[in-house]
Amino acid sequence: MSSATPEFWSRMGDDFQNKLAKSWGEAMQHFQSIDLGGMKKSLDSVPSVKFSPEKLQALQGQYFKDAAELWNQSLNNSLQVKDRRFAGEAWANNPLAAFHAASYLLNARTLMGLADAVEGDDKTRSRIRFAVEQWVAAAAPSNFLAFNAEAQKKAIDTQGESIAKGVRNLMHDLQQGHVSMTDESLFEVGKNVATTEGAVVFENEFFQLIEYKPLTAKVYEKPFLLVPPCINKFYILDLQPENSLIRYAVSQGHRTFVVSWRNPDESMAQKTWDDYIEHAAIQAIGTVQAITGAPRINALGFCVGGTILSTALAVLAARGDKPVASATFLTTLINFTDTGVLDVFIDENFVRFREQQMGQGGLLKGQDLASTFSFLRPNDLVWNYVVGNYLKGETPPPFDLLYWNSDSTNLPGPFYAWYLRNTYLENNLVKPGRVRVCGEAIDLRKVDMPVYIYGSREDHIVPIGGAYASTQVLPGKKRFVMGASGHIAGVINPPAAQKRSHWLSDSGQFPSDVNDWITSAREVPGSWWTDWSNWLKSHAGKQVAAPKTYGKARSFKVIEAAPGRYVKAKA
């Protein structure tokens, strides 16, 4: 028999719509106060919305049912809060705090249900859901010392030292300009991250080209060039020896080069997409050819680096030049039909605002971009550290990946504005002849070399459907592989770790819908690296004696040891 009184239920029914309306208004106000790197410009005018009556009725019924269960559990002292933010003993041992947390979770579920009940187009629904997610994450009682039972207990146990340290942590993070995700003092690029041995053999104002020391007596005759994303630093591919994709490629017998992007400053504020294609990607390809004497090379592009590489290959093809024998695209958008959660930011108003703001010059600050990506996962990448660093006075544990994640890079404004309009907004790269880059009409149908396309199943930045969409555009012989996990963890998954799975299809068919491909695929335990390595070797030619020196005498002398100066420059 329910312990809740009739008066309780009557009051609940009368207040339900008012509570939801108030929470909805607070959510909208909170969202409008978030900048997210300036991206809220396109979201400032939240449209008036209508709700499905059927969904509202079901939502109200579920709210009453869950509220009754919560109330009865609290009266019986059997309240269980299943959320890692409230999992500590201090929450369980404090009935008031536990009830507060459980009430928050109930209201959060209801607000998200309300967002799902919106009647409107998909983009409006996605934007509203994103706004509510941001507010719900920010409003968690764990984020406030007055409600966080665990932080309060720690303050008592340490006689206030945790609060004092939290204030010091806050002042430190304010000074450095971002929330600390790890103890950054324990890492140094070139000392304990980015340590694969090599040398810088070329540089210009856009990039340094690093050549790595062979680890085998013989190397394949076709050298291998990696083009990482320019929105962050290349050493995500070389964090530690045991999980370095760069070192793995070298160990497999490839003469390996990597583009290390310069971190733009005001001297690069006028640089364009064309500049990055001509003077970086195309220059890097030509330089590798010149150093090695190889008429053709193999290349890999990761994330935005893959978009840059595919554009460069299209420019070269338009010029009648095909210097790349095979291309690998890791979590890359070329066909921007499925852009995932980032689509909530992109519309004509936002892109025009960015074009007016920095299309003719300026810099997109690295921290703005980093903040945007962090707020895509606010509980994991924002509030988790706010609670630990400031409320509990903890120092986050050392983690190389999070050190890299905090090592942000700037972008030239004209480059960024062109990229937004012609990829995310208008998807022009896949429309033959629609755009000209470096004076050439882009037609990806001419990029007809064999390609290896990888997508991560749970990627929130390049959704699996977006990665797969490249199969519908590139005309050469294709191999598509799906890996487990997300944008980074799915890619950085060395075979020795024996973690996760990947999926392959032997059909040789690439239906338009990725779900149809997934249906035909088989699961293979472990890393996709082995499959890729076997594929790359089949396109690498014969083996020749490994070079004993870096670069090329007189023409391309060693400038400095890897990882070079450019990667060490801070935004």
C-alpha positions in Angstrom: 0.0 0.0 0.0 1.3 3.4 -1.0 2.6 5.6 1.9 1.9 8.8 -0.1 -1.2 10.7 1.0 -4.1 11.8 -1.3 -3.1 15.4 -0.5 0.4 14.7 -1.7 -0.9 13.4 -5.1 -3.3 16.2 -5.5 -0.5 18.7 -4.9 1.7 16.8 -7.3 -0.9 16.9 -10.0 -1.6 20.6 -9.6 2.0 21.5 -9.7 3.2 19.2 -12.4 2.8 21.6 -15.4 4.0 24.6 -13.4 7.2 22.8 -12.3 8.0 21.7 -15.8 7.3 25.2 -17.2 9.6 26.7 -14.6 12.4 24.2 -15.2 12.0 24.6 -19.0 12.4 28.3 -18.6 15.4 27.9 -16.4 16.9 25.5 -18.9 16.5 28.0 -21.8 18.0 30.8 -19.8 21.0 28.7 -18.8 21.6 27.6 -22.3 21.5 31.1 -23.6 24.2 32.1 -21.1 26.6 29.4 -22.5 28.9 30.6 -25.3 30.5 27.3 -26.3 33.2 29.0 -28.2 30.8 31.5 -29.8 28.7 28.8 -31.3 25.6 29.8 -29.4 25.1 32.6 -32.0 23.0 30.4 -34.2 20.9 29.2 -31.2 20.1 32.5 -29.6 16.5 32.5 -30.9 14.9 29.4 -29.5 11.7 28.9 -31.5 8.4 28.6 -29.8 7.5 24.9 -29.6 4.5 22.7 -29.2 4.4 19.4 -27.5 2.7 16.1 -28.4 -0.4 15.8 -26.0 0.0 12.0 -26.0 3.6 12.2 -25.0 2.9 14.8 -22.3 0.2 12.6 -20.8 2.5 9.6 -20.8 5.3 11.7 -19.3 3.0 13.0 -16.5 1.9 9.4 -15.7 5.4 8.2 -15.6 6.4 11.2 -13.4 3.7 10.3 -10.9 4.7 6.7 -10.8 8.4 7.4 -10.3 7.7 10.1 -7.8 5.5 7.6 -5.8 8.3 5.1 -5.8 10.9 7.7 -4.8 8.7 8.9 -1.9 8.0 5.4 -0.6 11.7 4.4 -0.8 12.6 7.5 1.2 10.0 6.8 3.9 11.3 3.2 4.1 14.9 4.3 4.1 15.6 2.1 1.0 16.4 4.8 -1.5 18.9 3.7 -4.1 20.5 6.3 -6.4 22.0 4.7 -9.5 24.3 7.4 -10.9 28.1 7.5 -10.5 27.9 11.2 -9.5 26.1 10.2 -6.3 27.7 6.8 -5.8 29.8 7.6 -2.8 29.0 6.4 0.8 28.5 10.0 1.9 25.5 10.2 -0.4 24.1 6.9 0.8 24.6 7.7 4.4 22.8 11.1 4.2 19.1 10.5 3.5 18.4 14.2 2.7 21.3 14.3 0.2 20.2 11.0 -1.3 16.6 12.2 -1.7 17.8 15.4 -3.2 19.9 13.5 -5.8 17.1 11.1 -6.6 14.7 14.0 -7.0 17.2 15.7 -9.4 17.4 12.5 -11.5 13.7 12.2 -11.7 13.3 15.8 -12.8 16.2 15.4 -15.2 14.5 12.4 -16.9 11.3 14.3 -17.1 12.9 17.3 -18.7 14.6 15.1 -21.2 11.2 13.5 -21.9 9.7 16.9 -22.4 12.4 17.7 -24.9 11.6 14.4 -26.7 7.9 15.4 -26.8 8.6 18.5 -28.8 6.7 18.6 -32.2 9.0 20.0 -34.9 11.7 19.3 -37.4 14.6 17.1 -36.4 17.1 20.1 -36.1 14.8 22.0 -33.7 14.3 18.9 -31.6 18.1 18.2 -31.5 18.8 21.8 -30.5 16.3 21.7 -27.7 17.5 18.4 -26.5 21.1 19.7 -26.5 20.0 22.8 -24.5 18.2 20.8 -21.9 21.1 18.4 -21.6 23.5 21.3 -20.9 21.2 22.7 -18.2 20.5 19.3 -16.6 24.2 18.6 -16.4 25.0 22.0 -14.9 22.1 21.8 -12.3 23.2 18.5 -10.7 23.4 18.9 -6.9 26.8 17.3 -7.0 28.1 20.5 -8.6 27.4 22.6 -5.6 29.2 22.5 -2.2 25.9 23.2 -0.4 24.4 20.0 -1.8 27.4 17.7 -2.3 27.5 15.3 0.6 30.8 13.8 -0.4 32.5 17.2 -0.7 31.1 18.3 2.7 32.3 15.1 4.4 35.8 15.6 2.9 35.9 19.2 4.1 35.0 18.0 7.6 37.5 15.2 7.5 40.3 17.4 6.3 39.4 20.3 8.6 38.8 22.6 5.7 42.0 21.8 3.8 40.1 20.3 0.8 38.2 23.6 0.4 41.5 25.6 0.7 43.1 23.4 -2.0 40.0 23.7 -4.1 40.3 27.4 -4.1 44.0 27.1 -5.1 43.0 24.8 -7.9 40.4 27.2 -9.1 42.8 30.1 -9.1 45.4 28.0 -11.0 42.8 27.0 -13.6 41.6 30.6 -14.0 45.2 31.6 -14.7 45.8 28.9 -17.2 42.5 29.5 -18.9 40.9 26.0 -18.8 39.8 23.4 -16.3 42.5 20.9 -15.5 41.7 17.4 -16.6 45.0 15.9 -15.5 48.1 17.0 -13.7 49.7 18.8 -16.6 53.0 19.3 -14.7 53.8 15.6 -15.1 54.0 15.7 -18.9 56.3 17.2 -21.4 56.1 16.8 -25.2 59.3 15.1 -26.4 60.1 13.7 -22.9 57.2 11.4 -22.0 54.8 11.9 -24.8 55.6 12.1 -28.5 58.9 10.2 -28.0 59.2 8.1 -31.2 62.7 8.8 -32.5 62.9 11.0 -35.6 63.9 14.3 -37.0 62.3 17.4 -38.7 63.5 17.4 -42.3 61.4 20.3 -43.7 59.4 23.2 -42.4 57.5 26.2 -43.7 55.0 28.6 -42.0 52.3 25.9 -42.0 54.0 22.7 -40.8 57.1 20.7 -40.0 57.6 17.4 -41.7 59.0 14.7 -39.3 60.7 11.6 -40.6 61.0 8.7 -38.2 64.0 6.4 -37.7 63.4 3.0 -39.2 63.0 0.1 -36.8 63.5 -2.6 -39.4 66.5 -3.4 -41.7 64.3 -3.1 -44.7 61.4 -0.7 -45.5 58.7 -0.7 -48.2 59.6 1.3 -51.3 56.5 3.5 -51.0 56.9 5.8 -48.1 54.0 6.6 -45.7 52.7 10.1 -44.9 50.3 10.8 -42.0 48.2 14.0 -42.0 46.7 14.5 -38.6 44.0 17.0 -37.8 45.1 20.7 -37.5 42.5 21.3 -34.8 44.7 19.6 -32.3 48.3 18.2 -32.1 49.7 15.2 -34.0 51.0 13.4 -30.9 47.6 11.8 -30.3 49.1 9.3 -32.8 52.3 9.1 -30.6 51.3 9.3 -26.9 53.3 6.4 -25.5 55.5 3.7 -27.3 52.9 1.0 -26.5 49.9 2.9 -28.1 51.6 4.9 -30.8 50.2 4.4 -34.3 53.2 6.2 -35.6 55.6 3.8 -34.0 53.5 0.9 -35.0 53.7 2.0 -38.7 57.5 2.3 -38.4 57.7 -1.2 -36.8 55.8 -2.7 -39.7 58.5 -1.5 -42.1 57.1 1.7 -43.5 59.3 4.7 -44.0 57.1 7.1 -42.1 56.6 10.8 -42.2 54.1 13.0 -40.3 52.8 16.5 -40.7 53.2 18.5 -37.5 51.0 21.6 -37.8 52.1 25.0 -36.7 50.0 26.4 -33.9 48.7 29.6 -35.7 49.4 33.0 -34.2 48.5 36.5 -35.5 51.0 36.1 -38.4 48.7 33.4 -39.8 45.4 35.3 -39.2 44.8 35.7 -43.0 45.5 32.0 -44.0 42.8 30.2 -46.0 41.7 26.7 -46.7 43.5 27.0 -50.1 46.7 27.8 -48.2 46.5 24.7 -46.1 45.9 22.5 -49.1 48.6 24.0 -51.4 51.3 24.9 -48.9 50.7 22.1 -46.4 49.1 18.9 -47.7 50.3 19.1 -51.3 53.7 20.4 -50.2 54.1 17.5 -47.7 53.3 14.9 -50.4 55.8 16.5 -52.8 58.4 16.8 -50.1 58.1 13.1 -49.2 58.5 12.2 -52.8 61.6 14.4 -53.2 63.3 13.1 -50.1 62.6 9.4 -50.8 62.8 9.5 -54.6 59.5 7.5 -54.7 57.2 8.4 -57.6 54.2 7.4 -55.5 53.5 7.3 -51.7 50.8 6.0 -49.3 49.0 8.6 -47.2 46.7 8.6 -44.1 44.4 11.4 -42.9 42.8 11.5 -39.5 39.6 13.5 -38.8 40.0 17.0 -40.3 43.3 15.8 -41.6 41.4 13.3 -43.7 39.2 16.1 -45.1 42.3 18.1 -46.0 44.0 15.1 -47.6 41.0 14.2 -49.7 40.7 17.8 -50.9 44.4 17.9 -51.8 44.1 14.6 -53.7 41.2 16.1 -55.6 43.2 19.2 -56.5 46.2 17.1 -57.6 43.8 14.8 -59.7 42.4 17.9 -61.4 46.0 18.8 -62.4 46.5 15.4 -63.8 48.8 14.3 -60.9 48.2 11.2 -58.8 51.2 10.8 -56.5 49.3 8.9 -53.8 49.0 5.1 -54.4 46.5 4.5 -51.5 44.8 6.5 -48.9 43.6 5.7 -45.4 40.8 7.8 -43.8 40.3 7.5 -40.0 37.1 8.9 -38.5 37.0 11.4 -41.4 34.1 13.4 -42.8 34.3 13.9 -46.6 30.6 13.6 -47.3 29.0 15.7 -44.6 25.5 14.2 -44.7 25.7 12.9 -41.1 27.5 15.3 -38.8 26.0 14.1 -35.5 25.6 16.4 -32.5 27.7 19.2 -34.1 24.9 19.8 -36.5 23.0 21.6 -33.7 25.4 24.6 -34.1 25.4 24.9 -37.9 22.9 27.0 -39.9 23.1 30.0 -42.2 23.0 32.6 -39.5 25.8 31.1 -37.5 28.1 30.6 -40.5 27.4 34.1 -41.7 28.2 35.4 -38.3 31.5 33.6 -38.3 32.3 34.8 -41.8 31.6 38.4 -40.7 33.6 37.9 -37.5 36.8 36.3 -38.9 36.3 35.4 -42.6 38.7 38.1 -43.7 41.1 37.6 -40.9 41.5 36.7 -37.3 42.0 33.6 -35.2 39.6 31.0 -33.7 41.2 30.6 -30.3 42.0 27.0 -29.4 40.4 27.2 -26.0 37.1 28.2 -27.6 37.2 25.1 -29.8 38.3 22.9 -26.9 35.4 24.2 -24.7 32.9 23.4 -27.4 34.1 19.8 -27.7 34.1 19.4 -23.9 30.5 20.5 -23.6 29.5 17.8 -26.0 30.1 15.5 -23.0 29.5 17.9 -20.1 29.4 15.4 -17.2 32.6 13.6 -18.2 34.7 16.5 -19.5 33.4 19.5 -17.5 31.5 19.0 -14.3 33.4 15.9 -13.3 36.5 18.1 -13.0 34.7 21.0 -11.5 33.6 18.8 -8.6 36.9 17.0 -8.2 39.2 20.0 -8.6 37.3 22.7 -6.7 34.7 21.2 -4.4 36.9 18.3 -3.2 40.3 19.9 -3.7 41.7 16.9 -5.6 44.5 16.9 -8.2 43.3 14.9 -11.2 45.4 11.8 -11.9 48.1 11.8 -14.7 46.6 10.8 -18.0 48.4 11.4 -21.3 45.3 11.5 -23.4 43.7 14.2 -21.3 47.0 16.2 -21.3 46.8 16.1 -25.1 43.1 17.0 -25.0 44.0 20.2 -23.1 46.9 21.1 -25.4 44.7 23.2 -27.7 45.5 24.8 -31.1 44.2 27.9 -32.8 42.8 28.1 -36.3 43.0 30.9 -38.9 39.7 32.6 -39.2 39.4 32.5 -43.1 40.3 28.8 -43.1 37.7 28.1 -40.4 34.9 30.1 -42.1 35.5 28.4 -45.5 35.4 25.0 -43.8 32.1 25.7 -42.0 30.3 26.9 -45.1 31.6 24.4 -47.6 31.5 21.3 -45.5 29.1 21.3 -42.5 26.6 23.8 -44.0 26.6 23.1 -47.8 28.5 19.8 -48.2 30.1 21.2 -51.3 33.1 18.9 -51.5 30.9 16.0 -52.8 29.2 18.1 -55.5 31.4 17.9 -58.6 32.6 21.3 -59.7 30.7 23.1 -57.0 33.8 24.6 -55.4 37.3 25.6 -56.5 40.3 25.0 -54.3 43.8 26.2 -55.3 42.3 27.2 -58.7 40.9 23.8 -59.4 37.3 22.5 -59.6 36.9 19.8 -57.0 35.6 16.4 -58.3 36.1 13.6 -55.8 35.2 11.1 -58.6 38.8 11.6 -59.8 40.2 10.4 -56.5 40.2 6.8 -57.6 43.0 5.1 -55.7 42.3 2.2 -53.2 41.1 3.6 -49.9 40.8 2.2 -46.4 38.0 3.9 -44.4 37.7 3.5 -40.7 34.8 4.7 -38.4 34.2 4.3 -34.7 30.8 2.9 -33.7 30.2 5.3 -30.8 31.9 8.4 -32.2 30.0 11.6 -31.3 32.2 13.9 -33.4 32.3 11.8 -36.7 29.3 9.5 -36.4 29.7 6.1 -37.9 27.2 7.0 -40.6 29.3 10.1 -41.5 32.5 8.1 -41.7 30.8 5.4 -43.8 29.4 8.1 -46.2 32.8 8.4 -47.8 32.2 5.0 -49.4 29.4 6.6 -51.4 31.7 9.2 -52.8 35.2 7.8 -53.4 35.2 5.6 -56.6 38.3 3.4 -56.0 38.5 0.0 -54.5 37.3 0.4 -50.9 37.7 -1.4 -47.5 35.5 -0.1 -44.7 36.1 -1.1 -41.1 34.1 -0.2 -38.0 35.8 -0.2 -34.6 34.3 -0.1 -31.2 34.3 2.9 -28.8 34.6 6.6 -29.8 36.5 9.1 -31.8 39.9 8.7 -30.0 39.7 5.4 -28.0 38.4 3.6 -31.1 41.4 4.8 -33.2 44.1 4.4 -30.5 43.7 0.7 -29.9 46.9 -1.2 -30.4 46.8 -5.0 -30.9 48.9 -5.7 -27.9 46.1 -4.4 -25.6 43.7 -7.0 -26.9 40.8 -4.7 -26.3 37.6 -4.0 -28.1 36.5 -5.4 -31.5 36.2 -4.4 -35.0 33.7 -5.3 -37.8 34.4 -6.4 -41.4 32.2 -7.3 -44.3 33.4 -9.7 -47.0 30.5 -8.8 -49.3 32.4 -6.1 -51.2 29.1 -4.2 -51.3 28.6 -0.7 -49.9 24.8 0.0 -49.6 23.8 3.6 -49.1 22.7 3.0 -45.5 25.4 2.1 -43.0 23.0 0.0 -41.0 22.7 -2.4 -44.0 26.5 -2.7 -44.1 26.6 -3.4 -40.3 24.0 -6.2 -40.8 26.3 -7.9 -43.3 29.5 -7.4 -41.1 31.1 -9.9 -38.8 32.7 -9.1 -35.5 36.5 -9.7 -35.1 37.9 -9.5 -31.6 40.8 -7.1 -31.0 42.3 -4.1 -32.8 41.6 -3.1 -36.3 45.3 -2.1 -36.7 46.4 -5.6 -37.8 43.8 -5.6 -40.6 44.9 -2.1 -41.7 48.6 -3.1 -41.6 48.0 -6.1 -43.9 46.0 -3.9 -46.3 48.7 -1.2 -46.3 51.5 -3.6 -47.0 49.6 -4.9 -50.1 49.9 -1.3 -51.5 53.4 -0.6 -50.3 55.5 -2.3 -53.0 58.7 -4.3 -52.5 61.1 -3.9 -49.6 64.4 -2.1 -49.9 67.2 -1.3 -47.5 66.2 1.1 -44.8 67.9 4.6 -45.0 70.7 5.2 -42.6 70.2 9.0 -42.4 67.2 11.4 -42.2 66.1 13.6 -45.1 68.3 14.0 -48.2 71.8 15.3 -48.4 72.0 19.0 -49.2 68.3 19.3 -50.2 66.6 18.3 -47.0 68.9 18.4 -44.0 67.9 17.7 -40.4 66.5 20.9 -38.8 66.0 19.5 -35.3 65.1 16.3 -33.5 61.5 15.1 -33.3 59.0 16.1 -32.2 60.2 19.6 -33.2 59.3 23.1 -32.1 55.9 23.5 -33.7 54.1 20.9 -31.6 55.4 22.6 -28.4 53.9 26.0 -29.2 51.0 26.8 -26.9 47.8 28.4 -28.1 
